[in-house]
Amino acid sequence: MRKLRLVYCGTPAFAVPTLEALHAAGHEIALVMTQPDRPVGRKQTMTAPAVKVRAQQLGLSVAQPEKIRSNEALRQTLEQIAPDVMVVVAYGRILPEWMLKLPPLGCINLHGSLLPRHRGAAPIQWALATGDAITGNTTMLLDVGLDTGPILLQQAIPIQPEHTAVELFSLLASAGAPLMMETLSGLADGSIQPRPQDESQATIARLLEREDGRMDFASHTATELWNRWRGFQPWPGAFTTWEGKKLIVHRMERAEIAKESLPGRVMVEGERLFVACAAATWLEMEELQLEGRNRGTAAAFVRGFALSSGMRFGAVDSRSEG
């Protein structure tokens, strides 16, 4: 394969395997662009992006521009580098038109979905949350739109029941690295021809918000809530309320119960805890954490708070009804 001169744009851990693969293959990575260090956690500790950490370990030059659209110094730097191609993996910013036009082979993006499904910032999370059976990776030529550019290559990956977003992130990141290598090889020798996306099949995977984790038992079935919990790991997770306090559900599973009940109503069987959802479906709560308390099993929660059937999660008054 022809060795290319490139600029790499990426930020989180998802982008690290592709960076490592490019470096191992002997491509000339003239510059790594990543987001600035950000404060993280309760103590707001300044933390470097995963791509910056790995790039420095590999001895690569790193730039962390706050702005890119009207950054003349950055533009001059990139023009002097004159890359054959720019590789973009979860960089976190839409590239300006001048940058898209700079490299002869274009700006090539690795996106964690089978485009045009799940365009946007959170494709892996929403693939799980919407109950998709299959997801995958797409390499594409970036244009001025949001994940709207022509498709180069795709790979399909089945979603297993045990997958949460944490496992799927790792799986897609690892699988995406060789896909990018194959893409660059095909572009360099002309064997890959870009093809337009089918706009009629496009969906948007918007950025997650804290409220996405709130469990709406009346509007969602048990399977829908279970899928959302899988997709929203580690953030915003899944939570409801109990006696006015936030109740985080760390682990749950769908339950086969042939019984109708008011959504959110609790059913206790021994030390097992079930909650009614929409369409007469049920979830079993397995691991919970009440605001201000430690994480623990559902059995411990039932014992500690003397839970009984008829109480409700997510209600203003959670006491037993009827």
N, C-alpha and C positions, 0 to 999 in steps of 0.2 A: 504493500500500500504506500502511496505517495505520502511523504511527511509534510504536514501543513503547518503554516505559521498562523497562530490563532490567538484570539482573546477569549477568555472564559468568564462568563457572568453567572454567578450563583451565590446562594446565601446559606440555606439550612443544610442539615445532615443529608436530606434527600439528594442534594447536588454533589456530595462528596464522591460516591462511586464513579461517576462519569469523569470527574476531574482526575481521579487516580488512574482510570483506564486510558485517558488521553496521554497522561504523563508516562505511563508504562509502555505505551506504544511508540514513544519517541517523538511525538508531535512537539513542535516548538511553541510552548505556551508563553507568549511574550508578556502577558499581563493577566492577572486575575482581578476582576471587578466584583466587589461584594458590598453588602449594606454596611453602614457604620456600626460600630459597637453600640449596644443598647443596654439600658438598665433592666435587670431581670429579677423576678422574685420579690418577696416582701421587703427584703433589704435593699432592693434596687441596685444590685451589684452590676457594674459595667461588665458586659460579657461580649466576647468576640464571636462572630458567626462561625459555624462549623467549617465553612469553606475557607475562611481566613486562616483558621488554626491549621488545617491540613495543607493549605498552600504554602504557609511559612515552613512547615515541617519538610516540604518538598523543595524548599529553596526558591520558590517562585516570587516574582514581584506582585505586590498587592496594592490596589487602589480602592478607597472607600468613599467615593464622592457623595455628598449630601444631595446634590442636584446634578442632573445629567442633561436635561433638555437645552439649557442655555449656558452650559459650562464650556467656555471657549478653551480653557486650559486643557480640559479632558479631550476636547475635539482635536486640538493640535497634537496631543500625545498619541491618540489613536491613528491620526493621519500619518504621523511619523512611523508608527509601528507597521502600518499598511498590512493588516492581517489578510490572509486568504479567506478566512471565515471567522465568524464569531459564534461561539457555542453558548447557549443560554439555557440554564436549568434552574427553575425556581429562584430567579433573581429577585423578584418582588416589585419590579417596576416595568412599565411599558416603555420600550425604547423609542426615542424620537426618530423621525424620518431620516435625518442626516446620518444617524448611526446605522439604520437599516440598509442604506445605500452604499455604505463604505466598503465592505468586503466583497470581492468578486463572486464568491460562492454564497453570499448572503449571511443572514443571521439565523442559525438553526436552533430550534427549541425542542426540548424534550418535555412533553406534557403527560401527566399521570392519568390519562383516560383515553378512551377510544373516541377521539373527536369525530364529529362535532358534538357528541354527548359530553356534558359536564365541562363546558368552557368556563374559565374563571379561576378564582383563587383557591378553591377547596374541592378539587375533583375527587380526590380519594375519599374524603369524608362523606361527600354526598352520594358517591356510588354505593357505599354501604348503607347510608341513611335512607336511600330510596329503594333499597332491596334488590339492587342489580345482582344478577348471577355471574356476570362476566364483566371484567374491566380490562385494563391494559395500559400500554404506553403508545404515544404517537410522537414521531418526529415530524416537524413541519418547518416551512420557511416563514419566518415572522413577517407580518405586515403591520399597518398602523392600527388594526383592530384588536379586539380582545380574543386571542386564540382563534383567529379567523383565517389564518394563512393556509396556503396549499399544503396538503399532506404529502410526506415523503415515504415513511414506512410506519407500520403498526404491528403490534404484537398483542394478542389476547391472552388474558390470564384469568382462570376461574377464581371466583370468590368462594372460599370455604366457610362453613357455618362458624368455625372457631376464630375466624379473622375479625380483629378490630382494626381501627385505623392505624394503630401502632404497628401491627404485623404487616398490614398491607403497604404501608409506607416503605418499610424495609424491603419487602419483596419486590415492589415496583422500582425502587431505586437501584437495586442490584441488577434486575433484568433490563433496566433502561440503559445501563452503561454499554453493553455490547450492541444494543440496538443503535445507539449513537455512533459507535465505531463503524458499523455496517453502513449507516447513512452517509457518513463522511466519505467512506471509500466509494460508494456509489455515485455521490455527487462529483467527486474528483475525477472519476473515469467516465462520467456521463451515462452510467447504466440505470440511474434512478431519474424518473420524470415526475415532477410535482403534479398532483391532481387536486382540483378544487374540492372544498368541503360541500356537502349537501346541506344547504341552509335550512331545508324543511325539517331536518332531524336535530337541529341545534337545541341544546338546553344550557342553562347557566348554573354553575356551581358557585354561588355567591360566598363571600367571606362569612365565616361563622360569627354569631353574636352570643353573648352570655345567655340570653333568653331562649336560644335554640335548645338548651339543655333542659328546660322546664318540661316536665311530663304532663301532658294534657290527656288524662285518662278518658275524657268524654269524646274527644275528637279522633283519637288514634287507637287502633287495635293493639293487642299485645305484640303481634309481630312487628307492627310499625314502630312501636316504642322500643322494642328490642333492637331493631335495625338502627334506629337513631342513637341508642346507647352505644352500639358497636362503632358507628361512624364518628361519634363525638368524643372519642378517647384521644388524648387525655383531657381535652378541653373542648367544649364546656361541660362534658360529662352528661349525667342524667340526675335530675333532682326534682323534688316536690317539697311540700311543707307538711309539718306535723306540729300541731298546737302552736302555730305561729312562728315556728323555727324552720330553717332550711334543713331538708333531709336529703343527703346525697346517697344515691343508689350506686354502689361500686360494682355489684354483680347481681345479675338477674337472669331468669330463664323463662321461656314460655311454658305454660302449664295447660294440660288437657283436662279441663273441668267443664262438665255439661251442666252449667247452672247460670242463670241470669242474675245480675245484681246491678245496683247503681254504680256507674263508673267512679273509681276512687275508693270504693268501699272495701274494707279489709275483711279477710276470712282467715281465721287462725285454726290450724289443725295440729294439735300437740304443740310443737315448737316451730312448725313451719308457717310461713307467712305468705299469703296470696293477696293480690289486689285486682279488682275487677277493672276491665278496660272496655272500650267501645265494642259493639257487636257481640256481646256476651263472650268475650275472650278474657283470659287471665294471665297474669304474670306472677311468678314466684320470686319474692325478694330473697336474696341470698346473703348479701353483705351490705350493711348500711352505716351511715355516719350522721348523727344528728349534730346540728350546729353547736359548737362548743364542747363536743364529746369526741371520744376516740372511735375509730373505725372498728366495727365488730360484726359478728354473724347475726343473721336474722333471729336465730334462737335467743341470743343474748338480748337483742332488742325487745323481743316479745316478753322475756322474763323481766327485764329491767323497767319496762314501762307498763307492765300488766295489760298488754294489748288483748283485746277481745274482738270477736267477730262483730261487724256492724259499724265499727269506727271507720273514719275516712281519712285518706291522704289527700292533700291539696285543698281541703275545705277550710273555711274560716273557723268553723266550729268542728273539731275532729272527733267529738264524743260520739258514742254509739247512738244510732238512729233507730227508732222503732223497736 
